[in-house]
């Protein structure tokens, strides 16, 4: 006789749908964690309290303030001589006023210049995260300059995206600006890469996956691609001297941008090229930048009658 038995024991093997559920659950946890992290990190800004401590250690008097221009909050930092010629710094993208913290703390400059560095709209503590079109930012910053005019020579200094912004401002503010210093500025329409991915990353919900200050940076650079041609067309209108400093190994903004600025306004532009320098010249070549700026501004302060 043959007996047949059925073994009820089944190996504890994971079912396919169980593995899939675990994968989905883990993916959601990672995604939600990144969403939270993306809103809290990479803001590239220093609190006023922390910055105050740094300046106090150097025994430098500093003020932090926020002004309202056309409903926009503009946060800025000021050091130096309130009645002196003004150096107005504008950072790149992303960034904030503290990109020029060492310049604000220059012991030679604070004795003779009023030094202001501002958080551009959407960055630092100026309506963080709310990106504005670059031309609209220029108009807001022009109003800020006019409101805080102390009737002394005014110098605009900008790095990277701050470069075309100060040049556009100078084209509109005319004789109010005594000189411009462009540090690795992105100005030429022909040299701007398309970067179509910026449009994809600016669409809901993908935009919220872009962390911190990179989100408003992505949006404003998307705008800039369309506005750079308009801004470049205004270059010949600039009436003040322009100092352009660029590194010949800049991988973000080609050095040919410096030549482009010179071609658009040859009578007013002086170009200095730093051999072997990258895009980050304000920090990696700080001494050279400061000396070049100092010589440039001092020559103009003595040459320009007080307003």
SERO-4910 file (N, C-alpha, C, O; in steps of 0.05 Angstrom, whole numbers):
BEGIN
 pado doro    nc1    nc2    nc3   cac1   cac2   cac3    cc1    cc2    cc3    oc1    oc2    oc3
  Unk    A     17    -24      0      0      0      0     18     25      0     38     26     14
  Unk    A      9     43    -16     24     68    -18      9     90     -4    -14     95    -11
  Unk    A     21    103     15      9    125     29     20    152     20     44    154     16
  Unk    A      3    171     15     12    197      5      7    218     27    -16    220     37
  Unk    A     27    232     34     24    253     55     29    280     43     45    284     25
  Unk    A     14    300     54     18    328     45     32    343     68     21    345     90
  Unk    A     55    353     62     70    368     82     59    396     83     61    411     64
  Unk    A     49    404    106     37    431    108     58    452    113     52    476    112
  Unk    A     83    445    118    104    465    123    111    480     97    115    468     76
  Unk    A    112    506     99    119    523     76    143    540     84    142    553    105
  Unk    A    164    541     69    186    558     75    177    587     78    159    596     63
  Unk    A    188    602     96    181    630    100    194    648     79    212    663     84
  Unk    A    185    645     54    196    660     31    180    686     28    156    686     28
  Unk    A    194    708     23    180    734     19    164    733     -7    174    724    -28
  Unk    A    140    742     -6    125    743    -30    133    768    -47    142    788    -36
  Unk    A    130    766    -74    139    788    -91    126    814    -84    139    835    -84
  Unk    A    100    814    -79     86    839    -73     96    851    -46     95    875    -43
  Unk    A    105    834    -28    116    843     -2    142    859     -6    145    880      6
  Unk    A    159    849    -23    184    863    -30    178    890    -43    191    910    -38
  Unk    A    158    890    -60    151    914    -74    140    935    -54    147    959    -57
  Unk    A    124    926    -35    114    945    -15    136    957      2    136    981      8
  Unk    A    155    940      9    178    950     25    194    971      9    202    991     20
  Unk    A    197    965    -17    212    984    -34    198   1011    -36    210   1032    -34
  Unk    A    171   1010    -40    155   1034    -42    156   1050    -15    159   1074    -15
  Unk    A    154   1035      7    154   1048     33    181   1062     38    182   1084     48
  Unk    A    203   1048     31    229   1059     35    233   1084     17    245   1104     25
  Unk    A    223   1082     -7    226   1104    -26    211   1129    -16    221   1151    -18
  Unk    A    187   1124     -5    172   1147      6    185   1159     30    185   1184     33
  Unk    A    197   1143     46    212   1153     70    235   1170     61    240   1192     71
  Unk    A    250   1160     41    273   1175     31    264   1202     18    276   1223     22
  Unk    A    242   1200      2    232   1224    -11    222   1245      9    229   1268      6
  Unk    A    207   1236     29    197   1255     49    220   1267     65    219   1291     72
  Unk    A    240   1251     71    263   1260     86    278   1281     70    287   1302     81
  Unk    A    281   1276     44    294   1296     27    278   1322     24    290   1343     24
  Unk    A    252   1319     23    235   1343     21    239   1361     46    241   1385     43
  Unk    A    240   1349     69    244   1364     94    272   1376     94    276   1399    100
  Unk    A    292   1359     87    320   1368     87    324   1390     67    339   1409     72
  Unk    A    311   1388     44    315   1408     22    305   1436     31    315   1456     21
  Unk    A    285   1437     49    275   1462     57    291   1475     80    288   1498     86
  Unk    A    309   1459     92    323   1468    116    353   1472    111    366   1484    128
  Unk    A    363   1463     89    392   1464     85    400   1480     61    383   1489     45
  Unk    A    426   1484     58    437   1498     35    425   1526     30    420   1534      8
  Unk    A    421   1541     52    410   1567     49    431   1589     45    425   1611     37
  Unk    A    456   1582     49    478   1600     44    474   1627     56    477   1648     43
  Unk    A    468   1628     82    464   1653     95    474   1651    124    474   1630    136
  Unk    A    481   1674    135    490   1676    163    471   1694    178    464   1715    169
  Unk    A    463   1685    201    445   1701    218    459   1726    227    483   1727    229
  Unk    A    443   1747    232    454   1772    241    469   1768    267    490   1780    271
  Unk    A    459   1752    285    471   1747    311    499   1734    308    518   1742    321
  Unk    A    500   1714    291    526   1701    286    546   1719    273    570   1720    280
  Unk    A    536   1735    253    554   1753    239    564   1775    258    587   1784    256
  Unk    A    546   1785    275    554   1806    294    577   1797    312    596   1813    317
  Unk    A    577   1772    321    599   1762    337    625   1762    322    646   1769    333
  Unk    A    624   1755    296    648   1755    280    660   1783    277    684   1787    279
  Unk    A    642   1803    273    652   1830    270    662   1841    297    682   1856    298
  Unk    A    649   1834    318    657   1843    345    685   1832    352    700   1846    365
  Unk    A    691   1808    344    717   1797    349    739   1813    335    762   1814    345
  Unk    A    732   1826    313    751   1843    299    749   1872    306    762   1889    295
  Unk    A    732   1878    326    727   1905    336    718   1923    314    727   1946    312
  Unk    A    700   1913    297    689   1929    275    660   1934    279    644   1916    285
  Unk    A    652   1959    277    624   1967    280    609   1960    255    617   1965    233
  Unk    A    585   1947    259    569   1938    237    540   1942    243    532   1941    267
  Unk    A    524   1946    223    495   1948    227    481   1929    208    490   1925    185
  Unk    A    459   1918    217    442   1900    201    414   1912    200    403   1921    220
  Unk    A    403   1912    176    377   1925    173    362   1912    150    373   1898    134
  Unk    A    336   1917    150    318   1908    128    301   1931    119    287   1943    135
  Unk    A    302   1936     93    286   1958     82    264   1946     65    266   1924     54
  Unk    A    242   1961     62    220   1952     45    218   1969     20    215   1994     22
  Unk    A    221   1957     -3    220   1970    -28    198   1957    -45    200   1934    -52
  Unk    A    177   1972    -52    155   1961    -67    144   1935    -56    138   1916    -71
  Unk    A    142   1933    -30    132   1909    -17    151   1887    -14    144   1865     -4
  Unk    A    176   1890    -23    197   1870    -20    215   1876      3    224   1899      7
  Unk    A    222   1856     19    240   1859     41    269   1856     31    276   1835     19
  Unk    A    285   1876     35    313   1875     27    331   1878     52    333   1899     64
  Unk    A    345   1856     58    362   1855     81    390   1863     73    400   1854     52
  Unk    A    404   1879     89    431   1888     81    448   1892    106    438   1895    128
  Unk    A    474   1894    102    493   1898    123    511   1921    115    518   1924     92
  Unk    A    518   1938    135    534   1962    129    557   1965    149    553   1961    173
  Unk    A    580   1972    139    603   1979    156    616   2005    145    608   2014    124
  Unk    A    635   2015    159    651   2037    149    641   2064    156    625   2068    174
  Unk    A    650   2084    140    645   2112    144    618   2120    131    617   2120    106
  Unk    A    598   2127    146    572   2132    136    571   2156    116    555   2156     98
  Unk    A    590   2174    119    591   2198    102    611   2195     79    616   2214     64
  Unk    A    623   2171     76    643   2167     56    631   2157     30    608   2151     28
  Unk    A    648   2155      9    639   2142    -16    630   2113    -10    639   2100      8
  Unk    A    611   2104    -26    598   2078    -21    608   2057    -40    611   2061    -64
  Unk    A    614   2033    -28    618   2009    -44    594   1991    -39    589   1983    -16
  Unk    A    580   1985    -60    555   1969    -58    559   1942    -71    562   1940    -95
  Unk    A    560   1921    -55    566   1894    -64    540   1878    -70    521   1879    -55
  Unk    A    541   1863    -93    518   1846   -100    529   1819   -107    546   1815   -124
  Unk    A    518   1799    -93    528   1771    -95    517   1757   -120    500   1767   -134
  Unk    A    528   1733   -124    520   1716   -147    497   1698   -140    481   1704   -122
  Unk    A    495   1676   -154    472   1658   -151    481   1629   -148    493   1618   -166
  Unk    A    474   1616   -125    461   1628   -101    482   1643    -85    506   1643    -91
  Unk    A    473   1656    -63    491   1671    -46    476   1688    -27    451   1687    -25
  Unk    A    490   1705    -13    479   1725      5    500   1746     10    522   1745      0
  Unk    A    493   1766     27    511   1788     33    538   1778     43    558   1791     38
  Unk    A    539   1756     58    563   1747     71    584   1737     51    607   1730     60
  Unk    A    578   1736     25    598   1730      6    621   1750      7    644   1744     -1
  Unk    A    614   1775     16    634   1796     17    640   1805     46    648   1827     51
  Unk    A    637   1785     64    642   1792     93    670   1802     97    674   1821    113
  Unk    A    690   1790     85    718   1799     89    723   1827     78    740   1842     88
  Unk    A    707   1835     57    710   1861     46    697   1882     64    707   1904     67
  Unk    A    675   1874     76    662   1892     96    680   1897    120    677   1917    134
  Unk    A    698   1878    125    714   1879    149    743   1890    143    760   1889    161
  Unk    A    747   1900    119    773   1910    112    780   1935    128    766   1955    126
  Unk    A    801   1934    144    807   1956    163    815   1981    148    812   2003    159
  Unk    A    825   1979    124    833   2003    109    808   2016     97    805   2040     98
  Unk    A    790   2000     86    767   2011     73    747   2023     93    735   2044     87
  Unk    A    743   2011    116    723   2021    135    729   2049    145    712   2063    156
  Unk    A    754   2058    142    762   2085    150    754   2106    130    753   2130    137
  Unk    A    749   2098    105    744   2118     84    720   2113     67    711   2130     52
  Unk    A    709   2088     68    686   2081     52    662   2073     69    665   2062     91
  Unk    A    638   2077     58    614   2064     69    611   2039     52    609   2040     28
  Unk    A    610   2016     65    609   1990     51    582   1977     57    575   1972     81
  Unk    A    568   1970     36    542   1957     39    542   1931     23    550   1931      0
  Unk    A    532   1910     35    527   1885     20    499   1876     26    489   1877     48
  Unk    A    485   1869      4    456   1864      6    449   1835     -1    463   1822    -17
  Unk    A    428   1825     11    416   1800      2    397   1806    -21    378   1821    -18
  Unk    A    403   1795    -44    385   1800    -67    358   1787    -62    357   1768    -46
  Unk    A    337   1796    -75    310   1784    -71    311   1754    -75    320   1744    -96
  Unk    A    300   1740    -55    299   1711    -57    321   1697    -42    320   1672    -39
  Unk    A    341   1712    -32    364   1700    -19    369   1712      8    358   1733     15
  Unk    A    385   1698     24    392   1708     51    367   1712     67    351   1694     71
  Unk    A    363   1737     76    339   1745     91    322   1765     76    307   1780     88
  Unk    A    324   1764     49    308   1782     32    286   1764     19    290   1755     -4
  Unk    A    264   1759     33    243   1742     22    254   1716     12    249   1709    -12
  Unk    A    268   1702     29    282   1677     20    263   1658      5    241   1653     15
  Unk    A    273   1648    -17    258   1628    -33    240   1640    -54    232   1625    -72
  Unk    A    234   1666    -52    216   1678    -72    232   1691    -94    240   1714    -93
  Unk    A    237   1676   -115    254   1685   -137    240   1707   -153    216   1706   -157
  Unk    A    256   1726   -162    246   1748   -178    261   1748   -205    284   1739   -207
  Unk    A    248   1758   -226    262   1762   -251    286   1781   -246    284   1799   -230
  Unk    A    307   1776   -261    332   1791   -256    328   1821   -262    338   1838   -247
  Unk    A    314   1828   -283    309   1856   -289    292   1869   -267    296   1893   -261
  Unk    A    273   1855   -256    257   1865   -234    275   1870   -210    271   1890   -195
  Unk    A    294   1852   -205    313   1856   -183    329   1882   -187    333   1897   -168
  Unk    A    337   1886   -211    353   1911   -217    337   1935   -210    348   1954   -198
  Unk    A    311   1936   -217    295   1959   -211    292   1963   -181    293   1986   -171
  Unk    A    289   1941   -166    287   1943   -137    312   1953   -124    312   1970   -107
  Unk    A    335   1943   -134    361   1951   -123    367   1980   -130    380   1994   -115
  Unk    A    358   1989   -154    362   2017   -161    347   2035   -142    357   2056   -134
  Unk    A    322   2027   -135    307   2043   -116    320   2044    -89    320   2064    -75
  Unk    A    332   2021    -81    346   2020    -56    369   2039    -56    374   2054    -37
  Unk    A    385   2039    -77    408   2057    -80    399   2086    -78    412   2102    -64
  Unk    A    378   2093    -92    369   2120    -92    359   2129    -65    364   2152    -56
  Unk    A    346   2111    -51    336   2117    -24    359   2121     -4    357   2137     14
  Unk    A    381   2106     -8    403   2108     11    427   2124      0    449   2121     10
  Unk    A    421   2141    -19    442   2158    -31    452   2178    -10    436   2192      3
  Unk    A    479   2178     -6    490   2198     13    505   2220     -1    521   2234     11
  Unk    A    500   2223    -27    511   2244    -44    542   2243    -44    555   2264    -45
  Unk    A    552   2219    -44    581   2214    -47    585   2195    -70    566   2183    -80
  Unk    A    610   2193    -80    615   2174   -102    605   2146    -95    607   2137    -73
  Unk    A    594   2133   -115    581   2107   -112    595   2086   -130    597   2090   -154
  Unk    A    604   2064   -119    616   2043   -134    600   2017   -130    593   2009   -108
  Unk    A    593   2005   -153    578   1980   -153    597   1957   -159    612   1958   -178
  Unk    A    596   1936   -142    613   1913   -146    596   1887   -146    581   1883   -127
  Unk    A    599   1871   -166    583   1846   -167    599   1822   -177    616   1825   -195
  Unk    A    594   1799   -165    607   1775   -173    587   1756   -188    564   1754   -179
  Unk    A    596   1744   -209    580   1724   -224    555   1737   -235    556   1756   -251
  Unk    A    531   1728   -226    506   1741   -235    504   1769   -225    490   1786   -236
  Unk    A    518   1775   -203    519   1803   -193    532   1821   -213    527   1846   -212
  Unk    A    549   1811   -231    562   1827   -251    543   1840   -271    542   1865   -273
  Unk    A    527   1824   -286    508   1836   -304    487   1853   -289    476   1872   -301
  Unk    A    481   1847   -264    461   1863   -249    472   1891   -244    458   1910   -248
  Unk    A    497   1893   -235    508   1920   -230    511   1936   -256    508   1961   -256
  Unk    A    517   1923   -278    520   1937   -303    493   1947   -313    491   1970   -323
  Unk    A    472   1931   -310    445   1940   -317    437   1964   -299    425   1983   -309
  Unk    A    443   1962   -274    437   1984   -255    451   2010   -264    440   2031   -263
  Unk    A    477   2007   -271    493   2030   -279    482   2043   -304    483   2067   -307
  Unk    A    471   2026   -322    460   2037   -347    435   2054   -342    429   2072   -358
  Unk    A    421   2048   -320    397   2063   -313    402   2086   -294    389   2107   -296
  Unk    A    421   2083   -276    426   2103   -256    445   2125   -267    448   2146   -254
  Unk    A    456   2120   -290    472   2140   -304    494   2152   -287    511   2137   -276
  Unk    A    495   2178   -285    518   2192   -272    518   2188   -242    537   2197   -228
  Unk    A    497   2176   -231    497   2171   -202    519   2151   -194    528   2150   -172
  Unk    A    526   2133   -213    547   2113   -208    574   2123   -217    577   2132   -240
  Unk    A    593   2121   -199    620   2131   -205    638   2110   -218    657   2116   -233
  Unk    A    632   2084   -213    648   2063   -224    636   2036   -218    621   2032   -199
  Unk    A    642   2016   -235    632   1988   -232    656   1969   -231    675   1973   -246
  Unk    A    654   1950   -214    674   1928   -213    660   1902   -218    644   1893   -201
  Unk    A    666   1889   -240    653   1864   -248    673   1841   -243    694   1840   -255
  Unk    A    665   1823   -225    682   1800   -218    670   1775   -230    650   1765   -220
  Unk    A    683   1764   -251    674   1739   -264    645   1741   -272    629   1723   -266
  Unk    A    638   1763   -284    610   1768   -291    601   1754   -316    616   1752   -336
  Unk    A    576   1744   -316    564   1730   -339    547   1750   -354    525   1756   -345
  Unk    A    556   1759   -377    544   1781   -390    536   1775   -419    516   1785   -429
  Unk    A    552   1759   -433    548   1754   -462    525   1735   -467    526   1712   -457
  Unk    A    505   1742   -483    484   1724   -490    494   1699   -505    484   1677   -500
  Unk    A    513   1703   -522    524   1681   -538    538   1660   -521    540   1637   -529
  Unk    A    549   1668   -499    564   1650   -482    547   1636   -461    556   1619   -446
  Unk    A    521   1643   -459    503   1631   -440    494   1603   -451    483   1602   -473
  Unk    A    498   1582   -436    488   1556   -444    458   1554   -439    447   1568   -422
  Unk    A    445   1537   -455    415   1535   -454    405   1525   -427    387   1536   -415
  Unk    A    417   1503   -417    409   1491   -391    379   1487   -389    366   1498   -371
  Unk    A    368   1471   -407    339   1466   -408    329   1452   -382    305   1454   -376
  Unk    A    347   1439   -369    339   1425   -344    328   1444   -323    312   1435   -306
  Unk    A    335   1469   -325    325   1489   -305    295   1492   -307    281   1496   -287
  Unk    A    284   1489   -331    255   1491   -335    241   1467   -322    219   1470   -310
  Unk    A    253   1444   -324    242   1419   -312    242   1421   -282    222   1414   -269
  Unk    A    264   1431   -271    267   1433   -242    251   1456   -230    249   1458   -205
  Unk    A    239   1472   -247    223   1495   -237    193   1489   -237    177   1506   -232
  Unk    A    186   1464   -243    158   1456   -245    150   1441   -219    165   1425   -209
  Unk    A    126   1447   -209    115   1432   -186    110   1404   -194    100   1399   -216
  Unk    A    117   1384   -178    129   1386   -151    159   1384   -151    171   1385   -129
  Unk    A    171   1382   -175    200   1377   -176    216   1400   -163    238   1396   -152
  Unk    A    205   1424   -165    220   1447   -154    225   1445   -124    245   1456   -114
  Unk    A    208   1430   -110    211   1428    -81    231   1406    -74    237   1402    -50
  Unk    A    242   1393    -94    264   1374    -90    291   1388    -91    311   1377    -83
  Unk    A    291   1413   -101    315   1428   -104    321   1441    -76    304   1456    -66
  Unk    A    344   1436    -65    348   1445    -37    355   1475    -34    368   1487    -51
  Unk    A    345   1486    -11    353   1512     -2    354   1534    -23    335   1537    -38
  Unk    A    376   1548    -23    379   1571    -41    383   1563    -70    381   1580    -88
  Unk    A    387   1537    -75    389   1529   -103    362   1531   -118    361   1533   -142
  Unk    A    340   1530   -102    314   1532   -115    309   1560   -127    303   1562   -151
  Unk    A    311   1582   -111    308   1609   -124    331   1614   -144    326   1629   -163
  Unk    A    354   1602   -140    376   1606   -159    368   1594   -186    373   1606   -207
  Unk    A    357   1569   -185    349   1556   -210    328   1573   -225    329   1576   -249
  Unk    A    309   1583   -209    287   1599   -222    298   1625   -234    291   1632   -257
  Unk    A    314   1640   -219    324   1665   -230    343   1661   -254    344   1678   -272
  Unk    A    358   1639   -253    376   1634   -276    360   1626   -301    368   1632   -323
  Unk    A    337   1614   -296    319   1608   -318    309   1634   -331    308   1637   -355
  Unk    A    302   1653   -314    294   1680   -323    317   1694   -338    313   1706   -359
  Unk    A    341   1692   -326    364   1706   -337    370   1698   -365    379   1714   -381
  Unk    A    366   1672   -372    372   1663   -399    356   1679   -420    365   1683   -442
  Unk    A    332   1688   -412    315   1704   -430    321   1734   -428    315   1749   -447
  Unk    A    333   1742   -406    337   1771   -401    365   1781   -408    369   1805   -412
  Unk    A    384   1763   -411    412   1771   -414    415   1787   -440    432   1805   -441
  Unk    A    400   1781   -461    402   1796   -485    394   1826   -482    407   1844   -493
  Unk    A    372   1830   -467    363   1857   -462    383   1872   -445    389   1896   -450
  Unk    A    395   1859   -425    414   1872   -408    440   1878   -423    452   1899   -419
  Unk    A    448   1860   -441    472   1865   -456    469   1889   -475    488   1903   -480
  Unk    A    445   1892   -485    440   1915   -503    443   1942   -490    446   1962   -503
  Unk    A    441   1942   -463    444   1967   -448    473   1974   -441    478   1996   -431
  Unk    A    491   1956   -446    519   1961   -439    531   1987   -451    545   2001   -437
  Unk    A    525   1994   -476    537   2018   -487    527   2044   -474    539   2065   -477
  Unk    A    505   2042   -458    494   2066   -445    509   2073   -420    505   2095   -409
  Unk    A    525   2055   -410    539   2060   -385    560   2083   -389    576   2082   -407
  Unk    A    559   2102   -370    576   2126   -373    600   2126   -354    616   2145   -356
  Unk    A    601   2107   -336    623   2108   -316    645   2088   -323    640   2070   -339
  Unk    A    668   2091   -311    690   2071   -315    682   2043   -304    668   2041   -284
  Unk    A    691   2023   -317    684   1995   -310    710   1979   -308    725   1977   -327
  Unk    A    714   1967   -285    737   1949   -281    726   1920   -282    709   1912   -266
  Unk    A    737   1904   -301    729   1877   -304    752   1858   -296    774   1861   -307
  Unk    A    748   1840   -277    768   1821   -268    757   1793   -272    735   1787   -263
  Unk    A    773   1776   -285    763   1749   -292    786   1730   -291    809   1737   -296
  Unk    A    781   1705   -284    801   1684   -284    800   1669   -311    779   1664   -322
  Unk    A    824   1663   -322    824   1650   -348    818   1620   -346    817   1606   -367
  Unk    A    814   1609   -322    807   1581   -319    779   1578   -307    773   1558   -294
  Unk    A    763   1598   -311    735   1598   -301    719   1578   -316    715   1581   -341
  Unk    A    709   1557   -303    693   1536   -316    663   1541   -315    648   1528   -329
  Unk    A    655   1561   -300    627   1568   -298    619   1591   -316    598   1590   -330
  Unk    A    636   1611   -317    631   1635   -334    656   1639   -351    676   1647   -341
  Unk    A    654   1633   -377    678   1635   -394    691   1663   -393    678   1683   -391
  Unk    A    718   1663   -394    733   1688   -392    727   1707   -416    732   1731   -414
  Unk    A    716   1696   -438    709   1712   -460    688   1733   -454    684   1752   -469
  Unk    A    674   1729   -431    655   1750   -423    668   1776   -418    657   1797   -423
  Unk    A    693   1776   -408    708   1801   -403    713   1815   -429    710   1840   -430
  Unk    A    720   1801   -450    724   1813   -476    699   1825   -487    699   1846   -499
  Unk    A    677   1810   -483    651   1820   -492    644   1847   -480    635   1865   -494
  Unk    A    648   1850   -454    641   1875   -441    658   1898   -453    649   1920   -458
  Unk    A    684   1892   -457    702   1912   -469    693   1920   -497    694   1943   -504
  Unk    A    684   1901   -513    674   1907   -540    649   1924   -540    646   1940   -558
  Unk    A    632   1920   -520    607   1935   -519    610   1964   -509    594   1981   -516
  Unk    A    631   1969   -494    635   1996   -483    666   2001   -480    676   2004   -458
  Unk    A    679   2002   -503    709   2003   -503    720   2028   -489    742   2026   -477
  Unk    A    706   2050   -489    717   2075   -478    718   2074   -447    734   2089   -435
  Unk    A    702   2057   -435    700   2058   -405    710   2033   -391    712   2032   -367
  Unk    A    718   2012   -406    724   1986   -394    754   1981   -393    769   1984   -412
  Unk    A    763   1972   -369    790   1962   -365    788   1933   -356    772   1927   -338
  Unk    A    803   1915   -368    802   1887   -363    828   1877   -350    850   1883   -359
  Unk    A    824   1861   -329    847   1847   -316    841   1817   -316    820   1809   -306
  Unk    A    859   1801   -327    856   1772   -327    875   1760   -307    899   1765   -309
  Unk    A    865   1743   -290    882   1729   -270    889   1701   -281    871   1685   -285
  Unk    A    913   1696   -287    922   1671   -298    918   1648   -278    925   1650   -255
  Unk    A    906   1626   -288    902   1603   -272    879   1605   -252    875   1586   -236
  Unk    A    864   1627   -252    843   1631   -232    817   1619   -241    811   1619   -265
  Unk    A    802   1609   -222    775   1598   -227    754   1619   -225    759   1643   -227
  Unk    A    729   1610   -221    706   1628   -219    705   1642   -192    692   1663   -190
  Unk    A    719   1632   -172    716   1641   -145    737   1661   -137    748   1660   -115
  Unk    A    742   1680   -154    764   1700   -150    760   1718   -125    780   1726   -113
  Unk    A    735   1725   -117    733   1743    -94    745   1731    -68    753   1746    -50
  Unk    A    746   1705    -67    757   1691    -43    784   1679    -47    801   1680    -29
  Unk    A    789   1668    -71    815   1655    -76    837   1675    -83    860   1669    -81
  Unk    A    829   1699    -92    848   1720    -99    840   1746    -86    840   1767    -98
  Unk    A    833   1744    -61    822   1767    -46    841   1791    -45    832   1813    -50
  Unk    A    866   1786    -40    886   1808    -39    888   1823    -65    889   1847    -66
  Unk    A    889   1807    -87    891   1820   -114    866   1836   -120    867   1858   -130
  Unk    A    843   1824   -113    817   1838   -119    816   1864   -103    809   1885   -113
  Unk    A    823   1862    -77    821   1886    -60    840   1908    -70    832   1932    -71
  Unk    A    864   1901    -77    884   1921    -87    874   1933   -113    876   1958   -116
  Unk    A    864   1916   -131    854   1927   -157    831   1945   -153    830   1966   -165
  Unk    A    812   1938   -135    789   1954   -129    798   1980   -116    789   2002   -123
  Unk    A    816   1978    -97    825   2001    -82    838   2022   -101    832   2046    -99
  Unk    A    856   2013   -119    869   2031   -137    849   2044   -156    850   2068   -162
  Unk    A    830   2028   -166    809   2037   -184    792   2058   -171    787   2080   -182
  Unk    A    782   2052   -146    764   2071   -133    779   2096   -123    768   2118   -126
  Unk    A    803   2093   -112    818   2116   -103    823   2136   -125    821   2160   -121
  Unk    A    830   2126   -149    835   2144   -172    810   2159   -180    812   2183   -188
  Unk    A    787   2147   -177    762   2160   -185    752   2179   -164    741   2200   -170
  Unk    A    755   2171   -138    746   2189   -117    761   2215   -118    749   2236   -113
  Unk    A    786   2215   -124    802   2239   -126    796   2255   -152    801   2279   -153
  Unk    A    787   2240   -172    782   2253   -198    754   2264   -201    749   2283   -216
  Unk    A    734   2252   -185    706   2260   -189    699   2281   -168    703   2278   -144
  Unk    A    688   2303   -177    678   2324   -158    656   2312   -141    640   2296   -150
  Unk    A    654   2321   -116    632   2312    -99    606   2322   -109    604   2345   -119
  Unk    A    586   2305   -107    559   2312   -118    546   2333   -100    524   2342   -105
***
